[in-house]
Amino acid sequence: MWFRAFIENWVPFIGNFEEIPYLSSISLKERSRYLGIPLYFLPVVGITIKHRYQQEISRLPAVQGMPEILRILNAEGCALGLMTSNSRSVTQDFLDLNEIHLFQSVHYSLSPFSKERSLVAYLKQCRLDFSKIYYVGDELRDMRAGKKAGGSTVAAAWVMIRSNS
């Protein structure tokens, strides 16, 4: 009962879209403090938000200009791969909606908490040398995972990440 009340009280607040850029730019510990949620509840809140996000992503437009950039890279001979923690069906719906059919491989990561391991597994599966690819991420943990895995990472411009993180 208390758990349901917790989710009903906090998840609507966290769903405030104006907060997303700021929340994306701070660490989990800082998010916990900012939202007034105990750190040990963040995984539960994250799962709830992820569930709601999964319901909406297939209807979202791609970031403006991104499909065109992907088409240019593809035309230039760059091999494009995708690693996501979203489900296969949601990802496919999003790609179909935005007419993005350029990825030579797609890796569906089961755990959103271990991006480094997922990235290394994906690279081994595709027999890729990390030193010869660019890993583009849109979260601070993507940048950290790419760095830990020993590769070159690129931060997506639509996200604000502090330079000192």
QUIURLIN-V457564 format. One record per residue. N is the residue number from 1. RES is the residue in three letters. PHI is phi in radians with two decimals (999 if undefined). PSI is psi in radians with two decimals (NA if undefined). NEAR is the number of other C-alpha atoms within 10 Angstrom. Layout:
# QUIURLIN-V457564
{{N;RES;PHI;PSI;NEAR} {N;RES;PHI;PSI;NEAR}}
This chain:
# QUIURLIN-V457564
{{1;MET;999;-0.84;5} {2;TRP;-1.10;-0.60;7} {3;PHE;-1.13;-0.79;10} {4;ARG;-1.06;-0.76;8} {5;ALA;-1.09;-0.69;9} {6;PHE;-1.05;-0.87;13} {7;ILE;-1.10;-0.78;16} {8;GLU;-1.13;-0.54;11} {9;ASN;-1.42;-0.62;11} {10;TRP;-1.71;-0.66;14} {11;VAL;-1.10;-0.71;15} {12;PRO;-1.03;-0.65;10} {13;PHE;-1.14;-0.77;12} {14;ILE;-1.15;-0.44;16} {15;GLY;-1.32;0.03;13} {16;ASN;-1.19;1.90;9} {17;PHE;-1.10;-0.46;10} {18;GLU;-1.16;-0.40;9} {19;GLU;-1.45;-0.32;11} {20;ILE;-1.05;-0.83;13} {21;PRO;-1.02;-0.75;13} {22;TYR;-1.16;-0.80;13} {23;LEU;-1.11;-0.56;19} {24;SER;-1.24;-0.37;18} {25;SER;-1.60;-0.07;18} {26;ILE;-2.05;2.83;17} {27;SER;-1.26;2.90;14} {28;LEU;-1.04;-0.70;13} {29;LYS;-1.10;-0.74;12} {30;GLU;-1.18;-0.65;13} {31;ARG;-1.08;-0.77;18} {32;SER;-1.01;-0.84;17} {33;ARG;-1.13;-0.80;12} {34;TYR;-1.06;-0.76;11} {35;LEU;-1.46;-0.20;14} {36;GLY;1.23;0.50;10} {37;ILE;-1.92;2.30;15} {38;PRO;-0.99;2.45;11} {39;LEU;-0.93;-0.66;14} {40;TYR;-1.23;-0.20;9} {41;PHE;-1.58;-0.27;13} {42;LEU;-1.00;-0.72;16} {43;PRO;-1.04;-0.70;11} {44;VAL;-1.16;-0.76;12} {45;VAL;-1.13;-0.73;17} {46;GLY;-1.05;-0.73;14} {47;ILE;-1.12;-0.71;12} {48;THR;-1.13;-0.76;14} {49;ILE;-1.13;-0.74;17} {50;LYS;-1.02;-0.74;15} {51;HIS;-1.06;-0.79;12} {52;ARG;-1.15;-0.69;13} {53;TYR;-1.10;-0.74;14} {54;GLN;-1.03;-0.57;16} {55;GLN;-1.25;-0.42;11} {56;GLU;-1.81;-0.45;12} {57;ILE;-1.05;-0.60;15} {58;SER;-1.17;-0.20;18} {59;ARG;-1.84;-0.01;13} {60;LEU;-1.45;2.46;12} {61;PRO;-1.33;2.68;11} {62;ALA;-1.16;2.77;15} {63;VAL;-1.02;2.35;9} {64;GLN;-0.90;2.20;9} {65;GLY;1.58;-0.27;8} {66;MET;-1.15;-0.79;12} {67;PRO;-1.01;-0.67;17} {68;GLU;-1.15;-0.73;11} {69;ILE;-1.09;-0.76;11} {70;LEU;-1.09;-0.70;17} {71;ARG;-1.13;-0.69;16} {72;ILE;-1.12;-0.82;12} {73;LEU;-1.04;-0.74;14} {74;ASN;-1.10;-0.76;15} {75;ALA;-1.13;-0.51;11} {76;GLU;-1.40;-0.04;9} {77;GLY;1.66;0.15;9} {78;CYS;-1.32;2.32;12} {79;ALA;-1.41;2.23;13} {80;LEU;-1.92;2.30;16} {81;GLY;-2.25;2.80;15} {82;LEU;-2.33;2.29;14} {83;MET;-2.10;2.22;17} {84;THR;-2.48;2.65;17} {85;SER;-1.72;0.10;16} {86;ASN;-1.44;2.79;20} {87;SER;-1.21;2.78;13} {88;ARG;-1.03;-0.81;14} {89;SER;-1.18;-0.73;11} {90;VAL;-1.14;-0.74;17} {91;THR;-1.10;-0.80;18} {92;GLN;-1.10;-0.70;15} {93;ASP;-1.06;-0.76;16} {94;PHE;-1.09;-0.83;19} {95;LEU;-1.12;-0.70;19} {96;ASP;-1.13;-0.81;12} {97;LEU;-0.99;-0.70;14} {98;ASN;-1.67;0.14;17} {99;GLU;0.90;0.83;11} {100;ILE;-1.94;1.81;16} {101;HIS;-2.28;0.98;12} {102;LEU;-2.05;-0.11;17} {103;PHE;-1.45;2.24;13} {104;GLN;-1.36;-0.43;11} {105;SER;-2.63;2.63;13} {106;VAL;-2.33;2.31;15} {107;HIS;-2.05;2.16;19} {108;TYR;-1.74;1.91;15} {109;SER;-1.45;2.23;20} {110;LEU;-1.35;-0.51;13} {111;SER;-1.94;2.03;12} {112;PRO;-1.32;-0.09;15} {113;PHE;-1.68;-0.12;12} {114;SER;-2.30;1.18;13} {115;LYS;-1.18;-0.60;22} {116;GLU;-1.06;-0.84;20} {117;ARG;-1.11;-0.72;15} {118;SER;-1.10;-0.71;21} {119;LEU;-1.13;-0.81;21} {120;VAL;-1.09;-0.73;19} {121;ALA;-1.09;-0.73;14} {122;TYR;-1.09;-0.79;20} {123;LEU;-1.12;-0.70;16} {124;LYS;-1.15;-0.74;12} {125;GLN;-1.02;-0.70;11} {126;CYS;-1.58;-0.02;14} {127;ARG;0.97;0.88;9} {128;LEU;-1.89;2.55;12} {129;ASP;-1.61;2.02;11} {130;PHE;-1.02;-0.50;17} {131;SER;-1.21;-0.18;10} {132;LYS;-1.92;0.20;9} {133;ILE;-2.22;2.91;15} {134;TYR;-2.03;2.24;13} {135;TYR;-1.76;1.98;20} {136;VAL;-1.73;2.19;16} {137;GLY;-2.26;2.79;19} {138;ASP;-2.10;0.31;16} {139;GLU;-2.45;2.73;16} {140;LEU;-1.01;-0.70;18} {141;ARG;-1.18;-0.43;18} {142;ASP;-1.14;-0.77;20} {143;MET;-1.11;-0.74;24} {144;ARG;-1.15;-0.71;16} {145;ALA;-1.12;-0.79;22} {146;GLY;-1.09;-0.72;22} {147;LYS;-1.15;-0.77;14} {148;LYS;-1.12;-0.60;12} {149;ALA;-1.34;-0.16;17} {150;GLY;1.58;0.37;13} {151;GLY;-1.96;-3.14;17} {152;SER;-1.57;2.23;15} {153;THR;-2.04;2.63;18} {154;VAL;-2.26;2.23;14} {155;ALA;-1.50;2.27;16} {156;ALA;-1.14;2.38;13} {157;ALA;-1.25;-0.27;9} {158;TRP;-1.44;0.05;10} {159;VAL;-2.10;2.49;16} {160;MET;-1.69;2.05;18} {161;ILE;-2.14;2.29;20} {162;ARG;-1.13;2.43;11} {163;SER;-1.20;-0.38;6} {164;ASN;-1.60;0.15;4} {165;SER;-1.62;NA;11}}
